[in-house]
């Protein structure tokens, strides 16, 4: 990887951590409708059972809580780059036997093929190069495991003026990506897409949901 790309990733990760450290206390109240709508759509297209669940960029733990309510026999793990968001998640998930770790999507602290469901909810718009996060997701997913991805795009499109204005509120934001681009990136990382669609959230945002399957030995794989 080029040094410039590494520096860009680290800078984005640092900006995101500081931003969400400040937002943590009021995050769930401010983004209740967005979280409910996007998580509902993701959950509607997940078909378990799942036994080892990882939520990458777990934030305050709202999605992980719902996943473990649906799949109570599963082991739950969440990773999050913001220490304060992780503190909120630990309070929410106390007593559930969930592991919550301070880490990011590019360096997941798990061995290869260790989970059968990995979710990326509202994470990829922080990366100028989301391919690295998708390849890392593929590394830790078991053969045939499920990737659940949900994110947002603006009604004006991925490169609209509003997309740039988001950075005035959230400096860590890289850019939105629509259904076609996210599908292409997911496929290029070696996944087989099971379901993909765009859906309404509110007057400003639309959502993108993608469910994909990790490669099974014998299929045409792209070596990570």
C-alpha positions as a Markdown table, in Angstrom:
| # | Residue | x | y | z |
|---|---|---|---|---|
| 1 | Unk | 0.0 | 0.0 | 0.0 |
| 2 | Unk | 1.2 | 3.5 | -0.7 |
| 3 | Unk | 2.4 | 5.6 | 2.2 |
| 4 | Unk | 0.0 | 8.4 | 1.3 |
| 5 | Unk | -3.0 | 6.0 | 1.5 |
| 6 | Unk | -1.9 | 4.8 | 5.0 |
| 7 | Unk | -1.6 | 8.4 | 6.2 |
| 8 | Unk | -5.1 | 9.2 | 4.8 |
| 9 | Unk | -6.6 | 6.2 | 6.6 |
| 10 | Unk | -5.0 | 7.2 | 9.9 |
| 11 | Unk | -6.0 | 10.8 | 9.6 |
| 12 | Unk | -9.6 | 9.8 | 8.8 |
| 13 | Unk | -9.7 | 7.3 | 11.7 |
| 14 | Unk | -8.4 | 10.0 | 14.1 |
| 15 | Unk | -10.9 | 12.6 | 13.0 |
| 16 | Unk | -13.7 | 10.1 | 13.3 |
| 17 | Unk | -12.7 | 9.1 | 16.8 |
| 18 | Unk | -12.5 | 12.7 | 18.1 |
| 19 | Unk | -15.8 | 13.6 | 16.4 |
| 20 | Unk | -17.7 | 10.6 | 17.9 |
| 21 | Unk | -16.1 | 11.0 | 21.3 |
| 22 | Unk | -17.8 | 14.4 | 21.5 |
| 23 | Unk | -21.1 | 13.1 | 20.0 |
| 24 | Unk | -21.4 | 9.9 | 22.1 |
| 25 | Unk | -23.7 | 11.1 | 24.9 |
| 26 | Unk | -26.4 | 12.4 | 22.6 |
| 27 | Unk | -25.9 | 10.2 | 19.6 |
| 28 | Unk | -28.8 | 7.8 | 20.0 |
| 29 | Unk | -31.3 | 10.6 | 20.6 |
| 30 | Unk | -30.1 | 12.6 | 17.6 |
| 31 | Unk | -30.0 | 9.8 | 15.2 |
| 32 | Unk | -32.8 | 7.6 | 16.4 |
| 33 | Unk | -34.8 | 7.6 | 13.2 |
| 34 | Unk | -31.8 | 7.0 | 11.0 |
| 35 | Unk | -30.6 | 4.1 | 13.1 |
| 36 | Unk | -34.0 | 2.5 | 13.4 |
| 37 | Unk | -34.7 | 2.8 | 9.6 |
| 38 | Unk | -31.3 | 1.5 | 8.4 |
| 39 | Unk | -31.1 | -1.3 | 11.1 |
| 40 | Unk | -34.7 | -2.4 | 10.3 |
| 41 | Unk | -33.8 | -2.7 | 6.6 |
| 42 | Unk | -30.6 | -4.7 | 7.3 |
| 43 | Unk | -32.3 | -7.0 | 9.8 |
| 44 | Unk | -35.2 | -7.6 | 7.4 |
| 45 | Unk | -32.8 | -9.3 | 4.9 |
| 46 | Unk | -30.6 | -11.3 | 7.3 |
| 47 | Unk | -31.4 | -15.0 | 7.4 |
| 48 | Unk | -29.6 | -16.9 | 10.2 |
| 49 | Unk | -29.0 | -18.8 | 12.3 |
| 50 | Unk | -25.7 | -17.1 | 13.1 |
| 51 | Unk | -23.2 | -18.3 | 15.8 |
| 52 | Unk | -20.4 | -15.7 | 15.8 |
| 53 | Unk | -21.5 | -12.1 | 15.1 |
| 54 | Unk | -19.2 | -9.2 | 14.6 |
| 55 | Unk | -20.4 | -5.6 | 14.3 |
| 56 | Unk | -17.6 | -3.4 | 12.9 |
| 57 | Unk | -18.0 | 0.2 | 13.9 |
| 58 | Unk | -20.6 | -0.8 | 16.5 |
| 59 | Unk | -21.0 | 2.7 | 17.9 |
| 60 | Unk | -23.3 | 2.8 | 20.9 |
| 61 | Unk | -24.2 | -0.9 | 20.4 |
| 62 | Unk | -27.8 | -0.4 | 19.2 |
| 63 | Unk | -27.4 | -2.8 | 16.2 |
| 64 | Unk | -25.5 | -5.4 | 18.1 |
| 65 | Unk | -28.2 | -5.4 | 20.8 |
| 66 | Unk | -30.8 | -6.1 | 18.2 |
| 67 | Unk | -28.7 | -8.8 | 16.5 |
| 68 | Unk | -28.2 | -10.6 | 19.8 |
| 69 | Unk | -31.9 | -10.3 | 20.7 |
| 70 | Unk | -32.7 | -12.0 | 17.3 |
| 71 | Unk | -29.9 | -14.6 | 17.6 |
| 72 | Unk | -29.6 | -15.2 | 21.4 |
| 73 | Unk | -27.3 | -18.2 | 21.1 |
| 74 | Unk | -24.7 | -16.2 | 19.1 |
| 75 | Unk | -21.4 | -14.9 | 20.5 |
| 76 | Unk | -21.3 | -11.2 | 20.1 |
| 77 | Unk | -18.4 | -8.9 | 19.4 |
| 78 | Unk | -18.3 | -5.3 | 18.5 |
| 79 | Unk | -15.3 | -3.1 | 17.5 |
| 80 | Unk | -15.4 | 0.7 | 17.6 |
| 81 | Unk | -12.7 | 3.4 | 17.1 |
| 82 | Unk | -14.3 | 5.9 | 19.5 |
| 83 | Unk | -13.6 | 5.3 | 23.2 |
| 84 | Unk | -16.7 | 7.2 | 24.3 |
| 85 | Unk | -19.1 | 5.5 | 21.9 |
| 86 | Unk | -17.7 | 2.2 | 23.2 |
| 87 | Unk | -18.4 | 3.3 | 26.8 |
| 88 | Unk | -22.1 | 3.8 | 25.9 |
| 89 | Unk | -22.1 | 0.4 | 24.2 |
| 90 | Unk | -20.7 | -1.3 | 27.3 |
| 91 | Unk | -23.5 | 0.2 | 29.4 |
| 92 | Unk | -26.1 | -0.9 | 26.9 |
| 93 | Unk | -24.8 | -4.4 | 26.6 |
| 94 | Unk | -23.8 | -5.0 | 30.2 |
| 95 | Unk | -24.6 | -8.6 | 31.3 |
| 96 | Unk | -25.0 | -9.9 | 27.7 |
| 97 | Unk | -21.5 | -11.5 | 27.5 |
| 98 | Unk | -20.5 | -9.3 | 24.6 |
| 99 | Unk | -16.9 | -8.5 | 23.9 |
| 100 | Unk | -16.4 | -4.9 | 22.9 |
| 101 | Unk | -12.9 | -3.8 | 21.7 |
| 102 | Unk | -11.3 | -0.5 | 20.7 |
| 103 | Unk | -10.3 | -1.1 | 17.1 |
| 104 | Unk | -11.1 | -0.1 | 13.5 |
| 105 | Unk | -12.3 | -1.7 | 10.3 |
| 106 | Unk | -8.9 | -1.9 | 8.7 |
| 107 | Unk | -7.3 | -3.9 | 11.5 |
| 108 | Unk | -9.8 | -6.3 | 13.0 |
| 109 | Unk | -8.2 | -8.1 | 16.0 |
| 110 | Unk | -9.5 | -11.5 | 15.0 |
| 111 | Unk | -8.0 | -14.5 | 13.3 |
| 112 | Unk | -9.1 | -15.4 | 9.8 |
| 113 | Unk | -12.5 | -17.1 | 9.3 |
| 114 | Unk | -13.7 | -16.6 | 12.8 |
| 115 | Unk | -17.2 | -15.1 | 12.4 |
| 116 | Unk | -20.2 | -16.1 | 10.3 |
| 117 | Unk | -21.9 | -12.7 | 10.3 |
| 118 | Unk | -20.1 | -9.4 | 9.9 |
| 119 | Unk | -22.0 | -6.1 | 9.8 |
| 120 | Unk | -20.8 | -2.7 | 8.6 |
| 121 | Unk | -23.5 | -0.1 | 9.4 |
| 122 | Unk | -22.8 | 3.5 | 8.3 |
| 123 | Unk | -19.1 | 2.9 | 8.3 |
| 124 | Unk | -17.8 | 2.9 | 4.7 |
| 125 | Unk | -18.6 | 6.6 | 4.0 |
| 126 | Unk | -15.7 | 7.4 | 6.3 |
| 127 | Unk | -13.1 | 5.8 | 4.0 |
| 128 | Unk | -11.6 | 7.2 | 0.9 |
| 129 | Unk | -10.7 | 3.6 | 0.0 |
| 130 | Unk | -13.4 | 1.3 | 1.5 |
| 131 | Unk | -11.9 | -1.7 | -0.4 |
| 132 | Unk | -9.4 | -2.3 | 2.4 |
| 133 | Unk | -12.2 | -2.6 | 5.0 |
| 134 | Unk | -14.1 | -5.0 | 2.7 |
| 135 | Unk | -11.1 | -7.2 | 2.2 |
| 136 | Unk | -10.5 | -7.3 | 5.9 |
| 137 | Unk | -14.1 | -8.2 | 6.5 |
| 138 | Unk | -13.7 | -11.0 | 4.0 |
| 139 | Unk | -10.6 | -12.2 | 5.9 |
| 140 | Unk | -12.4 | -12.7 | 9.2 |
| 141 | Unk | -15.6 | -14.2 | 7.7 |
| 142 | Unk | -15.9 | -17.9 | 7.6 |
| 143 | Unk | -16.4 | -19.5 | 4.1 |
| 144 | Unk | -19.9 | -18.8 | 3.1 |
| 145 | Unk | -20.4 | -16.3 | 5.9 |
| 146 | Unk | -22.6 | -13.3 | 5.6 |
| 147 | Unk | -21.6 | -9.6 | 5.1 |
| 148 | Unk | -24.4 | -7.2 | 6.0 |
| 149 | Unk | -23.7 | -3.7 | 4.8 |
| 150 | Unk | -25.9 | -0.6 | 5.2 |
| 151 | Unk | -25.0 | 3.0 | 4.5 |
| 152 | Unk | -26.5 | 6.3 | 3.2 |
| 153 | Unk | -26.4 | 8.3 | 0.1 |
| 154 | Unk | -27.9 | 11.7 | -0.5 |
| 155 | Unk | -31.0 | 12.2 | -2.7 |
| 156 | Unk | -28.8 | 14.4 | -4.9 |
| 157 | Unk | -26.4 | 11.6 | -5.6 |
| 158 | Unk | -23.0 | 10.5 | -4.3 |
| 159 | Unk | -21.2 | 13.6 | -5.5 |
| 160 | Unk | -23.8 | 16.3 | -4.8 |
| 161 | Unk | -23.0 | 19.6 | -3.1 |
| 162 | Unk | -24.7 | 18.3 | 0.0 |
| 163 | Unk | -22.2 | 15.5 | 0.2 |
| 164 | Unk | -19.4 | 18.1 | 0.6 |
| 165 | Unk | -21.5 | 20.0 | 3.1 |
| 166 | Unk | -21.6 | 17.0 | 5.4 |
| 167 | Unk | -17.9 | 17.5 | 6.1 |
| 168 | Unk | -18.8 | 20.9 | 7.8 |
| 169 | Unk | -20.7 | 18.9 | 10.4 |
| 170 | Unk | -18.5 | 15.7 | 10.4 |
| 171 | Unk | -14.9 | 16.4 | 9.3 |
| 172 | Unk | -14.2 | 12.6 | 9.1 |
| 173 | Unk | -16.8 | 12.1 | 6.3 |
| 174 | Unk | -15.1 | 11.0 | 3.1 |
| 175 | Unk | -18.0 | 10.7 | 0.7 |
| 176 | Unk | -21.3 | 8.8 | 0.1 |
| 177 | Unk | -21.5 | 6.0 | -2.4 |
| 178 | Unk | -24.6 | 4.8 | -4.2 |
| 179 | Unk | -25.8 | 1.3 | -4.8 |
| 180 | Unk | -23.9 | 0.7 | -8.0 |
| 181 | Unk | -20.5 | 1.7 | -6.6 |
| 182 | Unk | -20.9 | -0.2 | -3.3 |
| 183 | Unk | -22.1 | -3.3 | -5.1 |
| 184 | Unk | -19.0 | -3.1 | -7.4 |
| 185 | Unk | -16.6 | -2.6 | -4.4 |
| 186 | Unk | -18.2 | -5.6 | -2.6 |
| 187 | Unk | -18.0 | -7.8 | -5.6 |
| 188 | Unk | -14.4 | -6.8 | -6.3 |
| 189 | Unk | -13.5 | -7.7 | -2.7 |
| 190 | Unk | -14.5 | -11.3 | -3.5 |
| 191 | Unk | -18.1 | -11.4 | -2.2 |
| 192 | Unk | -21.1 | -12.8 | -4.0 |
| 193 | Unk | -24.1 | -10.4 | -3.6 |
| 194 | Unk | -27.3 | -12.0 | -2.4 |
| 195 | Unk | -29.4 | -8.9 | -2.1 |
| 196 | Unk | -28.9 | -5.2 | -2.8 |
| 197 | Unk | -31.3 | -2.3 | -2.9 |
| 198 | Unk | -31.6 | 1.4 | -2.2 |
| 199 | Unk | -34.4 | 2.6 | 0.1 |
| 200 | Unk | -35.8 | 5.9 | 1.5 |
| 201 | Unk | -34.8 | 7.3 | 4.9 |
| 202 | Unk | -36.0 | 10.9 | 4.9 |
| 203 | Unk | -36.1 | 14.0 | 2.7 |
| 204 | Unk | -32.3 | 14.2 | 2.6 |
| 205 | Unk | -31.0 | 10.7 | 2.8 |
| 206 | Unk | -31.6 | 7.4 | 1.0 |
| 207 | Unk | -30.2 | 4.1 | 2.3 |
| 208 | Unk | -28.2 | 1.4 | 0.6 |
| 209 | Unk | -28.3 | -2.2 | 1.9 |
| 210 | Unk | -26.2 | -5.1 | 0.6 |
| 211 | Unk | -26.2 | -8.7 | 1.8 |
| 212 | Unk | -23.3 | -10.7 | 0.4 |
| 213 | Unk | -21.7 | -14.1 | 0.9 |
| 214 | Unk | -18.0 | -14.8 | 1.6 |
| 215 | Unk | -16.3 | -17.1 | -0.9 |
| 216 | Unk | -16.5 | -20.9 | -0.5 |
| 217 | Unk | -13.4 | -23.0 | -1.3 |
| 218 | Unk | -13.6 | -24.0 | -4.9 |
| 219 | Unk | -15.2 | -20.8 | -6.1 |
| 220 | Unk | -13.2 | -18.2 | -8.1 |
| 221 | Unk | -11.6 | -16.2 | -5.3 |
| 222 | Unk | -9.6 | -13.0 | -5.3 |
| 223 | Unk | -6.6 | -13.6 | -3.0 |
| 224 | Unk | -6.5 | -10.9 | -0.3 |
